[in-house]
């Protein structure tokens, strides 16, 4: 019994490392991408987007080639190690540079009101995390997605067994183009915790926290001159989430009740993160700032990560990118921005073509 408890604790620590520590460290690669880069949520989200994008690029070819799942695990571990080493090198090179942002001073009254608002935000966030775990339930999609994760971890095959019966079948290439369940299986393999527990407990906590991290960064941009309004903005966002379950298909329902599914990550994390990155891009173009190469890499990683979550993600994010590119070109007379933005769409276009062919 004690040994089992010890293994569970070790598994939880490993999950924390993969869901928080490693993405934060990988986010060091993009610290120079924007002034927000010094924020911990920015590093967490950008690091996770980079990991998701790489996982998609590695996983889909192996799924289509019907390779073994354990080969994917080795490749992704090697990819992660390369990112961590690169982030470490950049961190050592930047450690003597000044901070990318400064803390603004507030009056005592402002600090008091802001502190109370932050306390209320954290209480509501803790309430949502607890509810997402203790009131979790299995919907119809879990019969497929969570079963795929469990079969992948135990059988070592990817989309070659029927998730409803466990029998062998032909390759399910359509679902294999958005292998978010395989990523959950990877977390279970690394931690030693059962796939169902990872999907229903660990992943919701991490993804909900990431969602509010994105909205925190959006609030930082919207209220750059009145940062005391950021916690109030987040509280109103939480109220919309808590009372937004008006149907089975709302974003709020996916975020809280179905957060282990790829569509939830697409709607709650990827698309808001893209809105944030595109806002930063338009701001740089307006102020005629030089756009660093790391920013384009991050934008491309976010686009690719959308394909990991859902096959419809490729279409949605390309539409968002195209509309933003046209607006930037027309409003700021910056036609040269269309080329790198188009390059960021190449992975999505490739996966969309595969979807039509397969």
Helices and strands as residue ranges (DSSP letters): H 2-16, I 17-21, H 22-26, G 27-33, G 35-38, H 40-64, H 69-94, H 108-134, H 142-155, H 173-176, H 180-191, H 195-197, I 198-202, H 203-222, G 227-229, H 230-242, H 251-257, H 262-265, I 266-270, H 271-286, H 293-309, H 312-332, H 337-344, H 346-357
